[in-house]
């Protein structure tokens, strides 16, 4: 069923899918977007204060968002968003970690000037296979209304 702005409500929690990150995925992403030694060099990472290779926070954030988008809940209604706030990288993500994301609607506001759209803000939390939260951020998302 297609969802629109009107179908979301404050307090609603939606659990996303899960995905496991491999060492190769972590290194490939970091070589392109975040080439710090603890993301791209296993030996250097082992000597770092992380004690081993970790995923870029940008990769973790992108993956957690993808796991929610792939549910299809925004397919019919997404109009993009003006920003992401309060990004927090709470724990390292390592090769072999399985991440799951969920969102909680924290704000729901119809546009006063554009009656065909509304804005939702939602808190995204990413957790690993141990249930430890590794990431959080708040998305502001413009959505089509049912007309």
BAVEXFI-781319 format. One line per 3 residues: number of its first residue (from 1); their letters; for each residue x, y, z of N, C-alpha, C, O, CB. Coordinates in pm, whole numbers, padded with zeros to 5 digits. Glycine has a CB too. Layout:
N
NUM) a) X,Y,Z,X,Y,Z,X,Y,Z,X,Y,Z,X,Y,Z; ...
***
This chain:
147
1) xxx) 00084,-00118,00000,00000,00000,00000,00088,00125,00000,00180,00137,00081,-00095,00000,00122; 00060,00217,-00089,00133,00342,-00094,00102,00425,00030,-00012,00432,00074,00098,00420,-00222; 00205,00488,00084,00187,00575,00199,00216,00718,00158,00299,00745,00070,00279,00532,00316
4) xxx) 00146,00808,00224,00163,00951,00200,00180,01019,00335,00168,00955,00440,00043,01011,00121; 00206,01148,00333,00224,01226,00455,00114,01196,00556,00141,01178,00675,00226,01374,00422; -00010,01192,00509,-00126,01175,00597,-00128,01039,00669,-00200,01022,00767,-00254,01190,00517
7) xxx) -00048,00944,00620,-00048,00809,00675,00055,00789,00787,00061,00682,00847,-00022,00710,00566; 00136,00890,00814,00236,00883,00920,00186,00960,01041,00112,01057,01027,00372,00937,00872; 00228,00918,01160,00185,00989,01281,00299,00993,01383,00382,00903,01388,00060,00923,01342
10) xxx) 00300,01098,01462,00401,01115,01566,00396,00994,01660,00289,00950,01702,00379,01247,01645; 00514,00942,01689,00525,00827,01778,00534,00695,01704,00574,00594,01762,00410,00823,01871; 00497,00694,01577,00505,00570,01498,00651,00528,01485,00738,00610,01456,00440,00589,01357
13) xxx) 00676,00399,01505,00810,00342,01490,00805,00240,01376,00717,00154,01372,00859,00275,01624; 00900,00252,01285,00906,00162,01170,01045,00100,01168,01146,00170,01162,00876,00237,01036; 01049,-00031,01173,01176,-00103,01172,01217,-00132,01029,01136,-00177,00947,01166,-00235,01253
16) xxx) 01343,-00104,00999,01398,-00129,00866,01456,-00268,00854,01446,-00351,00944,01504,-00027,00834; 01515,-00290,00741,01580,-00418,00714,01718,-00421,00781,01758,-00326,00848,01594,-00440,00562; 01788,-00532,00760,01924,-00549,00814,02020,-00578,00700,01982,-00628,00595,01927,-00663,00918
19) xxx) 02148,-00546,00724,02254,-00576,00627,02385,-00595,00703,02409,-00531,00805,02266,-00464,00520; 02468,-00682,00650,02598,-00709,00710,02707,-00645,00624,02708,-00660,00502,02623,-00862,00724; 02797,-00574,00689,02908,-00509,00619,03031,-00600,00616,03069,-00657,00718,02943,-00375,00686
22) xxx) 03091,-00613,00499,03213,-00690,00485,03335,-00598,00491,03324,-00477,00475,03211,-00771,00355; 03449,-00658,00513,03574,-00581,00511,03592,-00513,00375,03630,-00396,00369,03695,-00672,00542; 03566,-00584,00268,03582,-00528,00134,03490,-00408,00111,03531,-00309,00052,03556,-00635,00027
25) xxx) 03366,-00417,00157,03272,-00305,00142,03322,-00182,00219,03314,-00069,00169,03132,-00345,00192; 03372,-00204,00338,03422,-00094,00421,03540,-00026,00352,03543,00097,00342,03463,-00144,00561; 03634,-00103,00306,03753,-00047,00241,03716,00021,00110,03763,00132,00083,03857,-00157,00215
28) xxx) 03632,-00042,00029,03592,00018,-00100,03524,00153,-00080,03556,00249,-00149,03498,-00077,-00176; 03429,00160,00014,03362,00287,00040,03463,00392,00085,03465,00504,00033,03252,00269,00148; 03547,00356,00179,03641,00452,00236,03745,00500,00135,03784,00617,00137,03711,00391,00355
31) xxx) 03789,00413,00047,03885,00456,-00056,03826,00566,-00143,03898,00655,-00189,03926,00337,-00143; 03696,00561,-00165,03629,00661,-00249,03588,00785,-00171,03602,00896,-00222,03508,00600,-00314; 03538,00768,-00048,03474,00880,00022,03536,00924,00154,03514,01037,00197,03335,00846,00047
34) xxx) 03613,00839,00219,03665,00872,00352,03795,00796,00376,03800,00708,00463,03560,00839,00463; 03901,00829,00301,04023,00748,00303,04114,00771,00424,04232,00803,00409,04100,00774,00179; 04059,00753,00540,04140,00759,00661,04196,00620,00689,04132,00519,00657,04057,00812,00783
37) xxx) 04314,00613,00748,04386,00486,00763,04305,00379,00836,04313,00261,00802,04516,00509,00836; 04227,00418,00937,04151,00318,01012,04030,00266,00937,03960,00176,00984,04106,00376,01145; 04003,00323,00817,03897,00273,00729,03952,00193,00611,03879,00113,00552,03815,00389,00677
40) xxx) 04079,00213,00576,04130,00154,00451,04249,00061,00468,04281,-00014,00376,04168,00262,00358; 04316,00064,00583,04438,-00014,00602,04424,-00100,00727,04424,-00049,00839,04562,00079,00614; 04412,-00230,00707,04389,-00324,00818,04501,-00313,00922,04474,-00313,01042,04379,-00468,00767
43) xxx) 04625,-00305,00877,04738,-00299,00971,04740,-00168,01048,04757,-00167,01170,04870,-00317,00897; 04722,-00057,00978,04719,00073,01046,04601,00081,01142,04612,00136,01251,04712,00188,00943; 04488,00025,01100,04369,00026,01186,04393,-00053,01314,04346,-00014,01421,04248,-00031,01110
46) xxx) 04466,-00164,01303,04496,-00246,01420,04581,-00168,01521,04572,-00191,01641,04569,-00374,01379; 04663,-00076,01472,04749,00005,01558,04679,00131,01608,04732,00201,01694,04876,00043,01484; 04561,00161,01554,04489,00282,01594,04418,00261,01727,04416,00150,01781,04386,00323,01485
49) xxx) 04361,00368,01779,04287,00356,01905,04159,00274,01888,04096,00237,01987,04252,00495,01959; 04119,00244,01762,04004,00157,01739,04040,00009,01748,03953,-00075,01768,03943,00186,01602; 04168,-00022,01735,04213,-00160,01747,04172,-00250,01631,04177,-00372,01643,04161,-00217,01873
52) xxx) 04132,-00190,01522,04093,-00269,01404,04015,-00182,01306,03978,-00069,01337,04010,-00392,01444; 03992,-00238,01191,03922,-00168,01084,03780,-00133,01125,03710,-00214,01185,03920,-00252,00956; 03738,-00010,01092,03600,00031,01118,03542,00098,00994,03615,00153,00912,03592,00126,01240
55) xxx) 03411,00094,00983,03341,00159,00872,03337,00309,00894,03334,00356,01008,03198,00104,00858; 03337,00383,00785,03317,00527,00791,03178,00555,00847,03082,00483,00818,03334,00591,00650; 03166,00658,00927,03035,00699,00976,02941,00735,00862,02820,00712,00871,03048,00816,01072
58) xxx) 02997,00792,00755,02916,00828,00639,02857,00702,00574,02742,00703,00529,02999,00906,00536; 02934,00596,00569,02885,00470,00514,02775,00413,00604,02673,00365,00555,03000,00369,00498; 02798,00418,00732,02700,00367,00828,02569,00444,00816,02461,00384,00817,02754,00377,00971
61) xxx) 02577,00576,00805,02458,00658,00792,02385,00627,00662,02263,00609,00662,02494,00807,00799; 02458,00621,00552,02396,00590,00423,02331,00453,00423,02221,00437,00369,02499,00597,00313; 02397,00355,00481,02341,00221,00486,02214,00217,00570,02115,00157,00530,02445,00123,00542
64) xxx) 02217,00280,00686,02098,00280,00772,01980,00349,00704,01866,00304,00718,02128,00349,00906; 02007,00456,00632,01899,00523,00558,01847,00432,00446,01726,00420,00427,01949,00658,00499; 01938,00368,00373,01897,00277,00266,01806,00166,00319,01708,00129,00254,02021,00215,00199
67) xxx) 01838,00113,00436,01759,00003,00492,01616,00046,00521,01525,-00038,00523,01824,-00048,00620; 01594,00173,00543,01459,00225,00563,01391,00255,00430,01275,00221,00410,01462,00352,00649; 01464,00317,00338,01407,00349,00207,01364,00223,00134,01262,00222,00065,01508,00428,00122
70) xxx) 01441,00115,00148,01409,-00010,00078,01278,-00073,00125,01228,-00165,00060,01521,-00108,00098; 01223,-00026,00234,01092,-00076,00276,00982,-00029,00181,00876,-00090,00175,01061,-00030,00419; 01008,00078,00106,00911,00132,00012,00812,00229,00074,00717,00271,00007,00836,00021,-00051
73) xxx) 00831,00265,00199,00733,00351,00267,00731,00493,00215,00634,00566,00236,00762,00353,00414; 00838,00535,00146,00844,00671,00091,00834,00673,-00061,00843,00779,-00122,00973,00739,00135; 00815,00557,-00122,00819,00546,-00266,00718,00636,-00336,00751,00701,-00435,00796,00403,-00307
76) xxx) 00597,00640,-00287,00490,00718,-00352,00490,00865,-00310,00427,00948,-00375,00356,00657,-00320; 00561,00897,-00201,00540,01030,-00144,00665,01115,-00127,00652,01234,-00097,00477,01015,-00014; 00784,01061,-00144,00904,01138,-00114,00925,01254,-00209,00918,01239,-00331,01025,01048,-00117
79) xxx) 00949,01370,-00150,00984,01490,-00225,01124,01539,-00186,01161,01653,-00212,00880,01602,-00202; 01200,01451,-00124,01334,01488,-00080,01330,01556,00055,01225,01563,00119,01400,01578,-00181; 01444,01604,00096,01450,01668,00227,01554,01777,00233,01655,01770,00164,01478,01565,00333
82) xxx) 01530,01877,00316,01623,01988,00326,01740,01965,00421,01832,02047,00426,01549,02109,00369; 01739,01855,00497,01853,01837,00585,01845,01719,00678,01741,01655,00695,01870,01958,00664; 01960,01693,00737,01976,01589,00839,02043,01657,00958,02141,01729,00941,02060,01465,00787
85) xxx) 01990,01634,01076,02041,01700,01196,02089,01598,01298,02055,01480,01293,01933,01788,01258; 02169,01648,01390,02211,01574,01509,02267,01436,01477,02230,01338,01541,02094,01559,01602; 02356,01429,01380,02421,01302,01345,02518,01265,01457,02601,01346,01497,02495,01312,01207
88) xxx) 02505,01143,01505,02593,01093,01611,02643,00954,01573,02564,00864,01544,02520,01090,01749; 02776,00939,01573,02838,00809,01553,02870,00756,01692,02965,00802,01756,02968,00818,01461; 02792,00662,01739,02794,00623,01880,02885,00506,01914,02929,00492,02028,02656,00589,01922
91) xxx) 02915,00423,01815,03004,00309,01837,03061,00266,01702,02995,00281,01600,02929,00190,01907; 03183,00213,01703,03242,00169,01577,03165,00053,01514,03110,-00033,01583,03387,00128,01600; 03162,00055,01381,03103,-00055,01304,03218,-00128,01237,03300,-00068,01169,02998,-00003,01197
94) xxx) 03222,-00259,01258,03335,-00340,01214,03293,-00441,01107,03175,-00470,01092,03398,-00412,01332; 03390,-00492,01034,03357,-00597,00935,03282,-00712,01003,03319,-00757,01112,03486,-00651,00867; 03177,-00757,00938,03095,-00865,00993,02978,-00817,01077,02892,-00897,01113,03180,-00954,01075
97) xxx) 02974,-00689,01111,02861,-00636,01187,02736,-00632,01100,02741,-00596,00982,02892,-00495,01243; 02625,-00670,01159,02495,-00663,01092,02419,-00546,01152,02393,-00542,01272,02415,-00798,01106; 02384,-00453,01067,02314,-00333,01112,02166,-00341,01080,02125,-00392,00975,02374,-00209,01048
100) xxx) 02086,-00292,01172,01942,-00278,01153,01907,-00135,01186,01963,-00077,01280,01861,-00380,01243; 01816,-00077,01110,01777,00060,01140,01628,00067,01165,01551,-00019,01122,01816,00155,01025; 01590,00171,01236,01448,00200,01256,01433,00350,01266,01527,00423,01296,01393,00130,01384
103) xxx) 01311,00393,01238,01281,00536,01250,01163,00554,01342,01078,00466,01357,01252,00599,01111; 01161,00670,01405,01047,00710,01488,01006,00850,01445,01087,00942,01445,01083,00705,01640; 00878,00864,01409,00828,00995,01368,00821,01084,01491,00755,01051,01590,00687,00982,01299
106) xxx) 00891,01199,01485,00892,01290,01600,00822,01422,01571,00794,01498,01664,01035,01317,01642; 00793,01449,01444,00722,01571,01409,00646,01546,01279,00694,01475,01190,00820,01692,01394; 00527,01604,01269,00438,01583,01155,00363,01713,01134,00277,01749,01214,00339,01462,01178
109) xxx) 00395,01784,01024,00337,01917,01007,00299,01939,00861,00383,01928,00772,00436,02026,01054; 00172,01970,00838,00125,02003,00704,00178,02141,00667,00188,02230,00752,-00031,01999,00695; 00211,02159,00541,00259,02288,00493,00143,02387,00489,00034,02354,00441,00325,02275,00354
112) xxx) 00168,02508,00539,00065,02612,00535,00057,02676,00396,-00049,02722,00356,00094,02720,00640; 00168,02678,00324,00171,02745,00193,00153,02650,00075,00120,02693,-00035,00300,02819,00178; 00175,02521,00098,00162,02422,-00010,00075,02308,00040,00125,02215,00104,00302,02370,-00057
115) xxx) -00054,02313,00011,-00147,02214,00066,-00125,02071,00017,-00184,01978,00070,-00286,02256,00035; -00041,02054,-00086,-00017,01920,-00137,00102,01851,-00072,00140,01741,-00112,00003,01926,-00286; 00164,01916,00030,00277,01851,00095,00280,01877,00244,00218,01971,00295,00406,01896,00033
118) xxx) 00354,01791,00312,00377,01804,00455,00520,01768,00485,00592,01714,00400,00280,01716,00536; 00562,01797,00605,00698,01769,00647,00693,01678,00769,00621,01705,00865,00776,01900,00679; 00771,01572,00764,00790,01487,00881,00937,01494,00920,01026,01506,00836,00745,01340,00853
121) xxx) 00958,01485,01049,01094,01469,01101,01094,01337,01173,01003,01305,01249,01138,01589,01195; 01199,01260,01149,01208,01131,01216,01349,01104,01265,01449,01140,01202,01163,01020,01123; 01351,01040,01380,01475,01000,01446,01512,00863,01394,01431,00770,01400,01460,01001,01602
124) xxx) 01633,00849,01343,01680,00720,01293,01783,00666,01390,01875,00737,01432,01740,00733,01150; 01766,00540,01426,01867,00474,01509,01914,00350,01437,01835,00273,01382,01810,00439,01651; 02046,00332,01437,02107,00212,01380,02167,00129,01492,02237,00182,01578,02214,00248,01275
127) xxx) 02139,00000,01491,02193,-00089,01593,02267,-00204,01526,02240,-00239,01411,02080,-00142,01686; 02360,-00262,01601,02431,-00380,01549,02364,-00508,01598,02262,-00505,01667,02579,-00376,01592; 02423,-00619,01561,02365,-00750,01593,02359,-00778,01743,02289,-00870,01785,02445,-00859,01526
130) xxx) 02430,-00701,01823,02426,-00718,01969,02322,-00627,02034,02305,-00627,02156,02564,-00689,02028; 02251,-00548,01951,02153,-00455,02004,02213,-00324,02050,02144,-00242,02110,02079,-00518,02116; 02342,-00301,02023,02408,-00177,02062,02380,-00071,01956,02394,-00096,01836,02560,-00197,02080
133) xxx) 02341,00047,02001,02316,00155,01908,02450,00209,01859,02537,00242,01939,02232,00268,01974; 02466,00218,01726,02591,00264,01667,02579,00401,01603,02680,00465,01573,02640,00164,01565; 02457,00447,01581,02434,00569,01505,02298,00626,01536,02204,00553,01567,02448,00543,01356
136) xxx) 02287,00759,01528,02155,00823,01531,02162,00952,01449,02268,01014,01438,02110,00853,01678; 02049,00989,01393,02037,01116,01322,01889,01147,01303,01803,01060,01315,02110,01111,01184; 01861,01274,01273,01722,01318,01253,01708,01369,01110,01783,01456,01066,01682,01429,01355
139) xxx) 01612,01313,01039,01586,01349,00900,01464,01440,00893,01363,01413,00958,01565,01222,00812; 01473,01545,00814,01358,01627,00779,01322,01590,00636,01404,01604,00545,01387,01782,00794; 01199,01542,00616,01159,01482,00488,01027,01545,00442,00928,01546,00515,01146,01327,00502
142) xxx) 01027,01595,00321,00904,01650,00262,00830,01537,00191,00889,01461,00114,00934,01768,00163; 00701,01527,00219,00620,01418,00164,00493,01472,00099,00434,01570,00145,00583,01317,00274; 00452,01406,-00010,00325,01440,-00075,00211,01403,00016,00217,01306,00091,00312,01368,-00211
145) xxx) 00104,01483,00008,-00019,01452,00080,-00113,01380,-00013,-00100,01391,-00135,-00085,01580,00137; -00207,01307,00043,-00314,01248,-00038,-00402,01361,-00089,-00440,01450,-00012,-00397,01142,00044; -00435,01359,-00215,-00521,01467,-00272,-00646,01408,-00332,-00730,01482,-00384,-00445,01548,-00378
***
